[in-house]
């Protein structure tokens, strides 16, 4: 994992999908994204209004929203942690918690802003638009231009879709869908994957603005205080429960979704609410100090408590950066440490001047950290596209080079801050309509860039992914892939189509958290005779070939497939879930039991990835499974696993202008010892086997091809194209069914 979420549900996912990793996503895929909250008070005053009875007087509002240099420094710490994580700096593998630090800061500051001054919803939205969207739009347009010039057309196509999601502020949901879909496994991380946090933050702003401003409008005094406290606590509690649950069941959903992150903002909001009480103010900002006997003595005691709290919070944040890594189940309960630590640091630096700055506050307020904090938003936006585009162009880079690139991205970040962010934030009219117009422009311009980039990549690829693919006739046997006389002009499937060249029946390959396959029949569904195709996604890639075998005999094809789940009886760990794959064990048991009911299959066709566990574990696992299957009395057949390229073949071919001799991959990493083919298990249980390895990786040289006789063999880092499966249908029929009688 190199961001928060693993790049692939396949246990053999290679380092190729790293984005500093992949973000392989969450590479922690990308998990490091942050959207710093506002630290300075907007210099443009809001249009003058008559405050409500419980509104904060101007002088009180000024005290409440007084500039906090320690928060600026804390933002600097967070962005440096994130940059170090993405640059793979040794010893800082938990730097992805910087995003959590920023979420807490945003909850703290936005809550204080909304409660500390009379402000309308449109005014609030306009302020957020001026603060966030112009810098983001600048980076999006620049990334589109760089992607069009430096990336291959397939990556450019993906980038265009990501641009639309990022500009529309729903990038987090796009990446949830991508990283929970095994069909997208193994792809390189997007240059815009870090925009997931921007989507989460803006969705939070919408919810929090409506909630708090609504409560402030209709409730006053004590009832307002109670309602805001109850609402914040309730939202935070529900979100935390969802976060813990989804971390155990769907790591991408837990990491990228807004619902599972709201509790971090709520923690900051609680710190803002509690901070006012500790400093001797109510929610309306009224000073309560000195009204009760012993208030000053209690204030001095509070100061010492805050000092201890600040050091404890700083230790919690630093400890998570140093001790967490890509294997830490995150966010879940692990996020409590940096989140509560950040809240403690915020609470320890009171806005109440009488208590003075705490030791941690003085440390955070040093000039270098404050400088990083001022630059943090733009720096965060720029560094990830720089790192990912550089690695897409030049391959994996050492951490020293990545760190240098991350540091160099401070220059465009500084220019963006000085020339775009600050002028539009402070120099434009304070009228809400002006801010909303700026925001609308910042949304529309990246969308235009996305459409321009997408149109250019379609032209470069020479077609669309929707174009149908006619598979050439395959040879039933022998060393040639295609039948005599069959010819392929160009590449088939085309590069525009290759990534989407999936087998039919995607719904048959069930979700990771499911433990039972649906009724999934093809061909003559009412026939009592059926072929059963069973295994993981490397079995699912053969659906078209198995269907051709069944249709030729007017049989049915039943598909029992679960991605990432070996048919051999052994327990595995799933990286997307971040835990032991318990659903796999239940699915296997349910599927084997299901085969004993109904008519006896005419053939049980087994296939799967041959990289789960050790060789000894595979032997033992297959022995336990074959004991169960042999009791059925049906003919058994096994398809040897196809070679594993370990890199995204369509993307590689697109970057090589479609040259069929490009994108070779090493033979010694393409295969693993297979106990079914080499260990004598097949002979012991009477299993008919077919090994396609010598056909797909012919000869004895050091490399295997990605294209054979004009046919693109792989649609990603390890699955074959559906076109190849159809080409090989006659070979499977002859080698498995005809020979089995």
C-alpha positions in Angstrom: 0.0 0.0 0.0 1.4 3.3 -0.7 -1.3 5.7 0.1 -4.1 4.5 2.3 -5.4 1.9 0.2 -3.7 -1.0 -1.6 -3.4 -0.7 -5.3 -4.9 -4.1 -6.1 -7.0 -6.8 -4.6 -4.7 -9.3 -6.2 -2.2 -10.8 -3.8 0.4 -10.6 -6.4 0.1 -6.9 -7.1 3.6 -5.7 -7.9 5.6 -2.7 -7.0 4.7 -1.4 -10.4 1.6 0.2 -9.0 3.4 2.3 -6.6 3.0 6.0 -6.5 5.6 7.0 -4.2 3.2 4.3 -4.5 -0.2 3.6 -5.3 -1.7 5.2 -4.1 -2.2 0.7 -5.1 -3.2 2.6 -4.6 -4.6 4.4 -1.3 0.0 3.1 -3.1 -1.4 4.5 0.9 -2.5 5.6 -2.2 -2.5 8.4 -2.2 -3.7 9.0 1.1 -1.9 11.9 1.8 -3.9 14.7 0.9 -4.7 17.7 2.8 -6.7 20.7 2.5 -5.5 23.2 5.1 -8.1 25.2 6.8 -8.1 29.0 7.0 -5.7 30.3 9.6 -5.9 34.0 9.0 -9.1 36.0 9.4 -10.2 37.4 6.0 -9.1 41.0 5.8 -12.1 41.9 3.8 -14.9 42.7 6.3 -18.3 41.3 5.7 -21.1 43.7 4.7 -22.2 45.5 7.8 -25.2 43.9 9.5 -27.1 44.4 12.7 -25.9 41.5 14.9 -28.4 39.3 16.6 -28.8 39.6 20.4 -26.3 36.8 21.0 -23.8 37.7 18.2 -20.2 38.5 19.0 -19.3 42.2 19.3 -16.6 43.2 16.9 -13.9 43.4 19.6 -14.9 40.0 20.9 -15.0 38.5 17.5 -11.5 39.8 16.9 -10.3 38.1 20.1 -12.0 34.9 19.2 -10.6 34.7 15.7 -7.2 36.2 16.6 -4.4 34.9 14.5 -2.8 31.8 15.9 0.9 31.4 14.8 1.0 28.0 16.4 -1.7 26.8 14.0 0.2 28.1 11.1 3.2 26.1 12.3 1.1 23.0 12.9 0.0 23.2 9.3 3.7 23.4 8.3 4.4 20.2 10.3 1.4 18.4 8.6 2.4 19.3 5.1 6.1 18.4 5.6 4.9 15.0 7.0 2.8 14.4 3.9 5.6 15.4 1.5 8.0 13.1 3.3 5.6 10.2 3.1 5.0 10.7 -0.6 8.7 11.0 -1.2 9.2 7.7 0.7 11.7 9.3 3.1 12.9 6.5 5.4 11.6 6.6 8.9 8.5 8.7 8.1 6.2 6.1 6.7 3.3 7.4 8.8 3.4 10.9 7.3 0.1 10.3 5.7 -1.5 11.3 9.0 -0.8 14.9 7.9 -4.2 14.8 6.2 -5.9 14.0 9.5 -4.1 16.9 11.1 -5.5 19.2 8.5 -9.0 17.9 8.8 -8.9 18.6 12.6 -7.5 22.1 12.0 -10.2 22.8 9.5 -13.0 21.7 11.9 -11.5 23.9 14.6 -11.1 27.0 12.5 -14.4 26.8 10.6 -16.4 26.1 13.7 -14.8 29.1 15.3 -15.5 31.3 12.3 -19.1 30.2 12.0 -19.8 30.8 15.7 -17.7 33.9 16.2 -19.3 36.4 13.8 -22.6 37.1 12.1 -22.3 35.7 8.6 -24.8 34.5 6.0 -24.6 31.2 4.1 -23.9 32.8 0.8 -21.2 34.9 2.3 -19.6 31.9 3.9 -19.7 30.0 0.5 -18.1 32.9 -1.2 -15.3 33.1 1.3 -14.6 29.4 0.9 -14.7 29.7 -2.9 -12.2 32.5 -2.9 -9.9 30.7 -0.5 -9.9 27.3 -2.0 -10.9 27.1 -5.7 -8.6 29.5 -7.6 -5.4 27.8 -6.5 -6.9 24.4 -7.1 -8.0 25.4 -10.6 -4.5 26.6 -11.4 -3.0 23.3 -10.4 -5.7 21.4 -12.4 -5.1 23.3 -15.5 -1.3 23.0 -15.2 -1.6 19.3 -14.6 -3.8 18.9 -17.6 -1.2 20.7 -19.8 1.6 18.6 -18.3 -0.3 15.4 -18.6 -1.1 16.0 -22.3 2.5 16.8 -23.0 4.3 14.1 -20.9 1.9 11.2 -20.4 0.9 8.5 -22.8 -2.6 8.7 -24.3 -4.1 6.1 -21.9 -2.9 7.9 -18.8 -4.1 11.1 -20.4 -7.6 9.6 -20.8 -7.6 8.6 -17.1 -6.4 12.1 -16.2 -9.2 13.8 -18.1 -11.8 11.8 -16.1 -9.9 12.6 -12.9 -9.9 16.3 -13.8 -13.7 16.3 -14.1 -14.1 14.7 -10.7 -11.5 17.0 -9.0 -13.1 20.1 -10.5 -16.5 18.9 -9.5 -15.3 18.3 -5.9 -16.2 14.6 -5.9 -12.8 13.1 -6.5 -13.0 11.2 -3.3 -16.0 9.2 -4.5 -14.3 8.5 -7.9 -11.3 7.0 -6.1 -13.6 5.0 -3.8 -15.1 3.4 -6.9 -11.7 2.8 -8.5 -10.0 1.2 -5.6 -12.9 -1.1 -4.6 -13.1 -2.3 -8.2 -10.7 -5.2 -8.9 -11.0 -4.4 -12.6 -9.1 -1.2 -12.0 -6.4 -2.9 -10.0 -2.8 -2.4 -10.8 -3.1 1.0 -12.5 -0.7 3.7 -11.6 -1.9 6.4 -9.2 -3.5 9.4 -10.6 -1.7 12.8 -10.6 -4.9 14.1 -9.0 -5.5 11.4 -6.4 -4.6 13.9 -3.6 -7.7 15.9 -4.6 -9.8 13.4 -2.7 -9.2 15.4 0.5 -10.3 18.6 -1.2 -13.6 16.9 -2.1 -14.0 15.7 1.5 -13.3 19.1 2.9 -15.6 21.0 0.6 -18.4 18.5 1.3 -17.7 19.1 5.0 -18.0 22.9 4.5 -21.3 22.5 2.9 -22.7 20.3 5.7 -21.2 22.3 8.5 -22.2 25.7 7.1 -25.8 24.7 6.7 -25.9 23.0 10.1 -24.2 25.6 12.3 -25.6 28.7 10.6 -29.0 27.1 10.7 -28.8 26.5 14.4 -27.4 29.9 15.0 -30.3 31.5 13.2 -33.1 29.7 14.9 -31.7 29.1 18.4 -30.2 31.4 20.9 -28.4 31.4 24.2 -28.3 28.2 26.2 -30.4 26.3 23.7 -28.0 27.2 20.9 -25.1 26.0 23.0 -26.7 22.7 23.8 -27.9 22.1 20.2 -24.5 22.8 18.7 -22.7 20.6 21.2 -25.2 17.7 20.7 -25.1 18.0 16.9 -21.2 18.0 16.8 -21.0 15.0 19.2 -23.7 13.0 17.3 -22.1 13.6 13.9 -18.7 12.7 15.2 -19.9 9.6 17.0 -21.8 8.2 14.0 -18.9 9.0 11.6 -16.3 7.3 13.9 -18.4 4.2 14.1 -18.7 4.1 10.2 -14.9 4.7 10.0 -14.1 1.8 12.2 -16.5 -0.5 10.5 -15.5 0.4 7.0 -11.8 0.1 7.8 -12.5 -3.5 8.6 -14.7 -4.2 5.6 -13.7 -1.7 2.8 -10.5 0.2 3.3 -11.0 2.5 0.3 -14.5 3.5 1.5 -13.1 4.2 5.0 -10.2 6.2 3.6 -11.8 8.3 1.0 -15.4 8.8 1.9 -16.8 11.9 3.6 -18.9 10.0 6.1 -16.0 8.2 7.6 -13.9 11.4 7.9 -16.4 13.8 9.4 -15.5 12.7 13.0 -12.0 14.2 12.4 -13.6 17.6 11.7 -15.9 17.1 14.6 -12.9 16.6 16.9 -11.6 20.0 15.8 -15.0 21.5 16.3 -15.2 20.1 19.9 -11.7 21.6 20.5 -13.1 24.9 19.4 -16.1 24.6 21.7 -14.1 23.4 24.7 -11.4 26.0 24.1 -13.8 28.8 24.6 -15.0 27.3 27.9 -11.4 26.9 29.1 -10.6 30.4 28.2 -13.6 31.7 30.2 -16.0 32.5 27.3 -19.4 31.2 26.3 -20.3 30.3 22.7 -21.3 33.9 22.0 -17.8 35.0 22.9 -18.8 36.8 26.2 -16.0 37.0 28.6 -16.8 35.1 31.8 -13.4 35.6 33.5 -13.4 37.0 36.9 -17.2 36.5 37.4 -16.8 33.6 39.7 -14.7 33.4 42.9 -11.3 31.9 42.3 -11.4 32.4 38.5 -7.9 33.7 38.3 -6.4 30.8 40.4 -8.3 28.3 38.2 -6.9 30.1 35.1 -3.3 29.6 36.3 -4.1 25.9 36.9 -5.6 25.7 33.5 -2.4 27.1 31.9 -0.3 24.3 33.4 -2.8 21.7 32.3 -2.8 23.1 28.8 1.0 22.9 28.7 0.9 19.2 29.5 -1.9 18.7 27.1 0.1 20.4 24.3 3.2 18.2 24.8 1.1 15.1 24.9 -0.7 16.0 21.7 2.5 16.8 19.9 3.9 13.4 21.0 0.8 11.6 19.7 1.1 13.3 16.3 4.8 12.7 16.0 4.5 9.1 17.3 2.0 8.2 14.6 4.2 9.7 11.9 7.2 7.6 13.1 5.4 4.4 14.0 2.6 4.0 11.4 3.3 2.5 8.0 1.5 1.3 4.9 0.4 -1.8 6.7 -1.4 0.0 9.5 -5.1 -0.4 9.2 -6.1 3.2 8.6 -8.0 5.3 9.4 -10.0 3.2 11.9 -9.0 3.3 15.5 -5.4 4.1 14.5 -6.5 7.6 13.4 -7.6 8.4 17.0 -3.9 9.0 17.9 -3.1 11.8 15.4 -6.7 13.2 15.6 -6.9 13.5 19.3 -3.2 14.7 19.4 -4.0 17.5 17.0 -7.1 18.5 19.0 -5.0 18.6 22.1 -2.4 20.8 20.5 -5.1 23.2 19.3 -6.7 23.2 22.7 -3.3 23.9 24.4 -2.8 27.1 22.4 -5.6 29.2 23.8 -6.9 32.3 22.2 -7.1 33.7 25.8 -4.1 35.9 25.9 -4.0 35.9 29.7 -2.8 32.3 29.7 0.0 33.0 27.3 1.5 30.7 24.7 2.3 27.2 25.7 5.7 25.6 25.2 4.4 23.6 22.2 2.8 26.7 20.8 6.1 28.6 20.9 7.8 25.7 19.1 5.2 25.6 16.4 5.3 29.4 15.9 9.0 29.3 14.8 9.6 31.0 11.5 10.5 27.9 9.4 7.3 26.0 10.4 5.2 29.1 9.9 6.7 29.6 6.4 5.8 26.0 5.5 2.4 26.5 7.0 1.6 29.6 4.9 2.6 27.7 1.8 1.0 24.4 2.8 -2.2 24.5 0.7 -0.5 25.4 -2.6 2.5 23.2 -1.8 0.2 20.2 -1.1 -1.7 20.8 -4.4 1.5 21.0 -6.5 3.8 18.3 -5.0 1.8 15.2 -5.9 1.4 15.9 -9.7 5.1 16.7 -9.8 6.0 13.3 -8.2 3.6 11.1 -10.1 4.2 12.6 -13.6 7.9 12.4 -13.1 7.7 8.7 -12.2 5.2 8.0 -15.0 7.7 9.6 -17.4 11.0 8.2 -16.0 10.1 5.2 -14.0 10.6 4.5 -10.3 12.8 7.1 -8.7 14.9 6.9 -5.5 13.6 8.7 -2.4 16.3 11.3 -2.6 15.1 12.4 -6.1 11.5 12.3 -4.9 12.4 14.5 -1.9 14.2 16.9 -4.2 11.2 17.1 -6.5 8.8 17.6 -3.5 11.0 20.4 -2.3 11.2 22.0 -5.8 7.4 22.0 -6.0 7.6 24.8 -3.4 8.4 27.2 -6.2 5.2 26.9 -8.3 3.4 26.7 -5.0 4.8 30.1 -3.9 4.0 31.6 -7.2 0.5 30.3 -7.0 0.1 31.7 -3.5 1.4 35.1 -4.4 -0.1 35.5 -7.9 -3.4 33.7 -7.6 -4.4 32.7 -4.1 -3.7 35.8 -2.1 -4.9 38.4 -4.7 -8.2 36.7 -5.3 -8.7 36.1 -1.6 -7.8 39.5 -0.2 -7.9 41.8 -3.3 -11.3 41.1 -4.7 -14.6 42.6 -3.7 -16.0 41.1 -0.5 -19.5 40.9 -2.0 -20.7 37.3 -2.0 -21.6 37.4 -5.7 -18.0 38.2 -6.6 -16.7 35.3 -4.5 -19.2 33.0 -6.0 -18.3 34.2 -9.5 -14.7 33.5 -8.8 -15.6 30.0 -7.6 -17.7 29.3 -10.7 -14.9 30.3 -13.0 -12.5 28.1 -11.0 -14.9 25.2 -11.6 -15.6 25.8 -15.3 -12.0 26.4 -16.5 -10.6 23.0 -15.4 -13.7 21.3 -16.9 -12.8 22.8 -20.3 -9.2 21.7 -19.8 -10.5 18.1 -19.1 -12.6 18.0 -22.2 -9.7 19.3 -24.3 -7.3 16.7 -22.9 -9.9 13.9 -23.3 -10.6 14.8 -26.9 -6.9 14.9 -27.7 -6.2 11.4 -26.1 -9.1 9.8 -28.0 -7.6 11.2 -31.3 -4.2 9.9 -30.3 -5.5 6.4 -29.6 -7.4 6.3 -32.9 -10.7 5.4 -31.5 -12.8 4.8 -28.3 -13.1 2.0 -25.8 -16.6 1.3 -27.1 -15.5 0.0 -30.5 -16.4 -3.7 -30.8 -13.6 -6.2 -31.0 -13.7 -9.2 -33.5 -11.4 -11.9 -32.3 -9.4 -13.7 -34.9 -9.6 -17.4 -35.2 -7.2 -19.2 -32.9 -5.3 -22.4 -33.5 -6.6 -25.4 -31.6 -3.1 -26.7 -30.9 0.5 -26.2 -31.9 3.0 -23.4 -31.2 1.1 -20.7 -33.1 -1.5 -18.6 -31.4 -3.7 -17.9 -34.5 -5.1 -20.4 -37.0 -3.4 -20.8 -40.4 -4.5 -17.9 -42.6 -5.7 -15.7 -39.7 -4.1 -12.3 -39.8 -4.3 -9.2 -37.5 -3.8 -5.7 -39.0 -2.5 -3.4 -36.3 -3.3 -4.4 -32.7 -6.3 -6.2 -31.4 -7.9 -5.1 -29.2 -7.0 -1.5 -30.0 -5.1 0.4 -27.3 -8.3 2.5 -26.7 -10.2 -0.7 -26.0 -7.6 -2.9 -24.4 -8.1 -1.7 -20.8 -11.9 -2.2 -21.1 -11.7 -5.6 -22.8 -13.4 -7.4 -19.9 -15.1 -10.8 -19.9 -18.9 -10.8 -19.9 -20.8 -11.1 -16.6 -18.9 -8.6 -14.4 -21.6 -9.1 -11.8 -20.5 -12.7 -11.4 -17.3 -11.6 -9.8 -18.7 -10.7 -6.4 -17.6 -7.9 -4.1 -14.9 -8.4 -1.6 -17.2 -8.4 1.4 -19.6 -10.9 -0.2 -19.4 -14.6 0.7 -21.8 -16.2 -1.7 -22.0 -16.1 -5.5 -25.3 -15.2 -7.2 -26.9 -17.5 -9.7 -24.7 -16.7 -12.7 -25.6 -18.9 -15.7 -24.7 -18.4 -19.4 -25.6 -20.4 -22.5 -28.4 -22.9 -22.4 -29.5 -22.0 -18.9 -32.2 -24.6 -18.7 -29.9 -27.5 -19.7 -29.2 -30.1 -17.0 -25.6 -30.3 -18.3 -23.3 -27.5 -17.3 -19.7 -26.5 -17.1 -18.7 -24.9 -13.8 -15.9 -22.3 -13.9 -14.6 -21.7 -10.4 -11.8 -19.6 -8.9 -10.6 -16.1 -8.5 -10.4 -13.3 -11.1 -7.8 -15.3 -13.0 -10.6 -17.8 -13.4 -13.1 -15.1 -14.4 -10.9 -14.0 -17.3 -11.8 -17.3 -19.0 -15.6 -16.8 -19.1 -15.7 -16.2 -22.8 -13.6 -19.3 -23.6 -15.7 -21.5 -21.3 -18.9 -20.1 -22.7 -17.8 -21.1 -26.2 -17.2 -24.6 -25.0 -20.6 -24.8 -23.4 -22.5 -23.3 -26.3 -21.0 -25.7 -28.8 -22.6 -28.5 -26.9 -25.8 -26.6 -25.9 -24.8 -26.8 -22.2 -25.0 -24.1 -19.5 -22.0 -22.4 -18.0 -22.1 -21.6 -14.3 -19.6 -19.1 -13.0 -18.4 -19.1 -9.3 -15.8 -16.4 -9.1 -14.5 -14.3 -6.2 -11.6 -11.9 -6.9 -8.5 -12.3 -4.7 -9.8 -15.6 -3.3 -7.9 -18.8 -4.1 -9.8 -22.0 -4.7 -7.1 -23.8 -2.9 -8.1 -24.1 0.8 -5.7 -21.6 2.4 -6.4 -18.4 4.3 -5.0 -15.2 2.8 -4.8 -11.5 3.7 -6.5 -9.0 1.5 -4.7 -5.7 1.1 -7.8 -3.7 0.1 -9.6 -4.8 3.3 -6.4 -4.6 5.2 -7.0 -7.8 7.1 -7.5 -11.6 6.9 -9.8 -12.4 4.0 -12.5 -14.2 6.1 -15.1 -13.7 3.4 -12.9 -15.8 1.0 -13.0 -18.8 3.3 -16.7 -18.6 3.7 -17.2 -18.2 -0.1 -15.0 -21.2 -0.9 -17.0 -23.3 1.6 -20.3 -22.1 0.3 -19.3 -22.7 -3.3 -18.0 -26.2 -2.7 -21.1 -27.1 -0.8 -23.2 -25.7 -3.6 -21.6 -28.0 -6.2 -23.0 -31.0 -4.4 -26.6 -29.9 -5.0 -28.3 -30.2 -8.3 -27.2 -32.1 -11.4 -23.6 -33.3 -11.4 -21.5 -30.9 -13.6 -20.2 -32.2 -16.9 -16.9 -30.5 -16.2 -15.5 -28.5 -13.3 -13.0 -26.0 -14.7 -10.5 -24.6 -12.1 -8.2 -21.7 -12.6 -6.7 -18.9 -10.5 -3.7 -16.8 -9.6 -0.8 -19.0 -8.6 0.8 -16.7 -6.1 -1.1 -17.2 -2.8 1.1 -18.2 0.1 4.2 -20.4 -0.1 4.7 -23.4 -2.3 4.0 -25.7 0.6 0.8 -23.9 1.6 -0.4 -24.2 -2.0 0.2 -27.9 -2.1 -1.7 -28.4 1.2 -4.5 -26.0 0.1 -5.0 -27.7 -3.2 -5.0 -31.2 -1.6 -7.8 -30.1 0.8 -9.8 -28.6 -2.1 -9.3 -31.6 -4.5 -10.5 -34.0 -1.8 -13.8 -32.2 -1.8 -14.1 -31.8 -5.6 -13.1 -35.4 -6.3 -16.1 -36.6 -4.3 -18.4 -35.0 -6.9 -17.5 -37.6 -9.4 -17.3 -35.0 -12.2 -14.4 -34.6 -14.6 -12.0 -32.0 -13.3 -9.8 -29.7 -15.4 -7.2 -27.1 -14.5 -5.9 -24.2 -16.4 -2.4 -23.1 -15.5 -2.0 -19.5 -14.6 -1.0 -17.1 -17.4 2.3 -15.1 -17.2 2.3 -12.1 -14.9 3.7 -8.9 -16.6 3.8 -6.9 -13.4 3.2 -3.7 -15.3 0.2 -2.0 -17.0 0.6 -3.4 -20.5 -1.9 -1.2 -22.4 -0.3 1.9 -20.8 3.2 0.7 -21.7 2.1 0.0 -25.3 0.5 3.4 -25.6 3.7 5.0 -24.4 5.6 3.0 -27.0 3.4 4.1 -29.9 1.9 0.6 -30.0 5.1 -1.2 -31.1 4.4 -4.9 -30.8 8.0 -5.5 -29.8 7.8 -3.2 -26.8 6.8 -3.9 -23.2 8.6 -7.3 -22.8 8.7 -8.4 -19.2 11.1 -10.9 -17.4 10.4 -14.6 -17.7 11.8 -15.3 -14.2 9.1 -13.1 -12.5 6.3 -14.1 -14.9 5.8 -17.6 -13.5 5.7 -19.3 -10.0 6.0 -23.0 -9.3 2.5 -24.6 -9.7 1.8 -27.7 -7.6 -1.1 -28.6 -10.0 1.2 -28.7 -13.0 4.5 -29.7 -11.5 3.8 -31.4 -8.2 1.9 -34.5 -9.2 -1.4 -33.4 -7.7 -3.2 -33.5 -11.0 -2.2 -37.1 -11.7 -3.2 -38.2 -8.2 -6.7 -36.8 -8.6 -7.2 -37.4 -12.3 -7.3 -33.7 -13.2 -6.9 -32.8 -16.9 -4.5 -29.8 -17.1 -3.6 -27.3 -19.8 -0.5 -25.1 -19.4 -0.6 -22.1 -21.7 2.6 -20.6 -20.4 4.8 -22.0 -23.3 2.3 -20.5 -25.8 2.1 -17.0 -24.3 5.8 -16.9 -23.4 7.4 -18.9 -26.3 11.0 -19.9 -26.6 13.6 -19.9 -23.8 14.8 -16.3 -23.8 14.8 -14.1 -20.7 11.6 -12.1 -21.6 8.0 -12.7 -22.4 6.0 -10.6 -25.0 3.0 -8.4 -24.3 1.8 -8.8 -27.9 1.7 -12.0 -29.9 0.8 -12.2 -33.6 -0.9 -8.8 -33.3 -3.1 -9.8 -30.3 -2.6 -7.7 -27.1 -2.4 -10.3 -24.4 -3.0 -8.4 -21.2 -5.5 -5.7 -20.2 -3.7 -4.6 -17.0 -0.8 -5.9 -14.9 -1.9 -9.6 -14.9 -5.3 -10.4 -16.5 -5.5 -11.4 -20.1 -7.8 -9.5 -22.6 -11.1 -11.0 -23.4 -10.0 -11.0 -27.0 -7.2 -13.5 -26.1 -9.6 -15.6 -24.2 -11.8 -16.0 -27.2 -8.8 -16.7 -29.5 -7.9 -19.5 -27.1 -11.4 -21.0 -26.9 -10.7 -23.7 -29.4 -7.5 -24.7 -27.7 -9.3 -25.0 -24.4 -12.0 -27.1 -26.0 -9.6 -29.5 -27.6 -7.2 -29.7 -24.6 -9.8 -30.0 -21.8 -13.2 -31.1 -23.0 -12.5 -33.3 -26.0 -9.6 -35.0 -24.3 -11.8 -35.6 -21.2 -14.5 -37.1 -23.3 
